């Protein structure tokens, strides 16, 4: 039995809403307004702070060095290559460096950050792996789908954002996370299922802050 398979299938509709979100589709098509991308990047930069701390908790709680190493490599990417990309994006978009003018978090960003940090502080290693499986697995999924569909927007910033998440290294991390989830001790599935479900909801809400989902737009129109 695969816990990851069961969790993903149980929440297939929510997962698909995230990886096929209008923000993602517009990013791949190159039709996403740059001001929308700039607003998203500013908030995602803030979220990465919380994500990095969560990964650090995962390293501290890893049962052995074998589990810690992939997380340590991912943390290095967050603090290195991805941080460098943020800097290039901010410069290209004419935004001040966060060190000089740190943006205020939106409520959705603050909630998402508190959630993942809370899982890191209070959760088991497997629960941390579950939260990261959602945050990183959804990104690896949408990016790989765009690449498979030959989505190459003219905007170099958009291409870079797709490419860094379609990197095989991220897919490898997601595979590690899935393996650790499947190897969880008996009895931990309910807690992991709760983390999986809540992480997906936070992820969808985060995307919706910048480009509303079609379902949300339909609800707003009816209202």
N, C-alpha and C positions, 0 to 999 in steps of 0.2 A: 504494500500500500504506500502511495506517495501522498504525504500531507500537503505538499505544495500543489500537486495536481488537484486534490480535493478542494483546497482553499480557492484556487484560481477558478475552477469550474463553478464552485458555489457562488462566486462573485464575478462571473464572466461578464454580465451586463455592465457592472460598475467599472470593471477593468477596461472594457472596450470603449466606454464613454471617455475614459482618461486618454487612452492611446490614440483614439480617433477624434479627439477634441477639436473644435473649430480653430483654436489657437495653433495646434500642431499642423492641421491641414493648410492653414493660411501661411504658416512658416515655410512649409515645404513648397507651396506654390509661389512663394515670394510676394504674396499679396498682403501680408501682415504689415500694417503701418509701423514705421520705425518708432514713432512715439509710443506705441503699444509695447513694442519690444523693449524700448528703453525703460518703461515703467516696470515691466516684468523683470528685467535684469537687475534693476535696483533692489527689488524685493527678494529676488532669488539670491542675491549676494548676501543679504541679511540672513536668509534661511540657511545658507551654507555654514554660517557660524554655528548654528544649532546642530546641523548635520555632522559637522566635524567633531563636536563634543560627543555626540552620540556614538560615532565610530570609535572615538577614544575610549568610551565606556566599554564598547564591545571588545576592544583589544585587552582592556584590563580584566574583563570577565571571561575571556576565551579560555577554554579548558586546557589548551596546550599551545605551544608556539606554532604548530601546524595551522591552527585556526587564526592565530594572531597575525601571521605574515601577510595573507591577502588583505586583511583590513588595514594593516600598516601601510601597504603599498597604495591602497585606495586613499588613505588619509594624506599621503604624500602628494597624490594627484590633486586632491581638493586644495591643499595648501600651496601647490606648485603650479602645474600646467593650467588647471582650471582657474586659479586665481589670476594667473597671467592673462588668460583670455578675458576675464572680467575687466582687467585694466585696459586691454586693447579696445574692448567694446565701449567702455566709458569714454575713452579718448576719441574714438571714431564718432561717437554720438554727441560729443561736445559736453559731456557730463563731468562734473568735478570728481576727482578721486574720492572714494569713500573715506579715506583717512583725513581728508580736508573738509568734507561736507557729507557726513553720514546721513543717509535718508532715514526718515521715521518709518517704522514698520506699520504696514496696514494691519488692521485687526486679524485678517485671515492669516497673514504671515506670522504674527505673534502667536496665534493659536496653534498653528502647525509646528512652529519651533518649540513651544512648550510641550506639545504632545511628544515629539521625538526625543527631546531631552528627558522628559519624564520616563519614557520607556528605557532610555539609557541608564538613568539613575536607579530606578526601582525594578526594572524588568530583569528577567533571566537572559543568559546569552542567546537562547533560542528566540526569545521575544524581540531582542535587538535585531537579530538576523531577519526576523519577519518584517519588522518596520523597514529595514534597509532593503529587503527584497521588493517591497512595494515602491519605495522611492526610487530605487535604482533600476528595478526590473521594468517599471512602466517607461522610464526614459530610454532604456536600451531597446525596448519593444517598439516604441513609436519611431525612434531614430532608424532602427534596422528596417522598419516597414517603408520609411521614406526612401532610404537608400535602395531597397529592392524595387521600389516603384520608379527609380531613376529621377527622384526629385532633387534637382540641383538649382535652387533659386539663384538669380543673378547677384543678389546681395551677398558679398563675401562673409559678412558677419553671420548671416543665417546659415550659410554653408558650414562655417566653422562650428556653430552650435550643434548642428546635426552631426557633423563628423566626430566631434569629441564624445558624443553619446553613442555613436555607432562603432566606436573603437572596440575591437575584440577583447581588450583588457576589461572593459565594463561587463561584457557578456560573460567573461570568465569569472568575474567577481559574483555576478548573479547566480551562476552555476554553483559556486561555493556556498553561497547563502542558502540556495535551495537544498543542497546536500545536508547542511547543518540543521535545517528545519526538519527534513525527513528523518534525521537521526536523533531527534529530540526524545528524551525519556518519556515513558508512558505517562499519561495523565496531564500533559502540558498543552494538549491540542486546544481546549477551550480558551485559554489565555492567549494563545497564538492566533486563534481565529478572531478574537476581539481586536487584537492589534492590527491584523490584516484588514479587517473591515473598516476600522477607524482611520487607518492610514490612507486607504483608498478614498474615503470621504474627504479627508483633508486635502489630498492631492487634487481631487476634482474641484473643490472649493477654491483652491489656489489658482487653477487655470481660469475658473469662472470670474475671478476678480479682474481679469484683463480682457477676456473675450467670453461673453456668456455662452454656455452650452446651448445647443438647439432646444433641448428640453426646457431649460430655464427661460429661453426666449419665448417658447410657446406658452408657458405658464404666465409670464409677464403680459403677453399679448391678450390672453384670456382674461387676466385680471383688469 
